[in-house]
Amino acid sequence: DFVVINGPDPESLDPAIITSQADGRIVSALFEGLTRFNAVTAQAEPALAKRWDISGDGTVYTFHLRDGLQWSTGEPITARDVVYSWRRAVDPATASDYAGMLFYVKNAESINAGKTTDLSQLGVRAIDAKTVRVELTAPTPFFLELCAFWTLAVVPEKAISRHGDQWCLRQPLPVSGSHTLEFWHVRDRVRLRNNPLYWDASNTRNNVVDLLPVESPATAINLFEAGQADVIWDKSLVPTELLDALSQR
């Protein structure tokens, strides 16, 4: 097991709702987008999309999904799931604090403001089951990095339609990312386990990951020193005078 001191208990596990880095670390393991951040370079790289084409004027992106993508529950992940997820993120009914991450997409800002009520006017289309076309309002050089942000992650329409606001709490939770949710025990831990149906499962490290909700620096240091945690992820939980000493270990 790999044990992480992560920070406060999650606000939610919904990519469209969360706002904190601590929640983002959990959600990014559960739900993936068209791109992801390379762990070494921090640059966007292919994720659910294996490649993309960009129009000459930089305003149209055509993403080609990988073959055989599946939710952790076995159903196929398709271009329609991408369209649904992005429409949901900008829908004012979702009340996403980070809906603005999508405002570079045609009509996203108008939809989020309630000026355009037809979600189908959002500039994202499923051309076929494996092809997503995105129209931007203007050339956006960092758009591929935006696609890696958790607000744009692909979420399960069927589970959300069936369970509403409680969809993240129902098991089995269909996920598109590297890990599945084994359990979430408030004030104890979130436990993640490798997703065998993830497209890059062969390169996923740490079969089981426990994320502990610790907000006290003293508690964090004690757990780390006692060998009960492998990583203190949030530097704010480490007293400044100990940062240099601990970083040498």
Secondary structure, 3 states (H helix, E strand, C coil): CEEEEEECCCCCCCCCCCCCHHHHHHHHHHCCCCEEECCCCCCEEECCEEEEEECCCCCEEEEEECCCCECCCCCECCHHHHHHHHHHHHCCCCCCCCHHHHCCECCHHHHHCCCCCCHHHCCEEEEECCEEEEEECCCCCCHHHHCCCHHHCCCCHHHHHHHHHHHHHCCCCCCCCCEEEEEEECCCEEEEEECCCCCCHHHCCCCEEEEEECCCHHHHHHHHHCCCCCEECCHHHCCHHHHHHHHCC
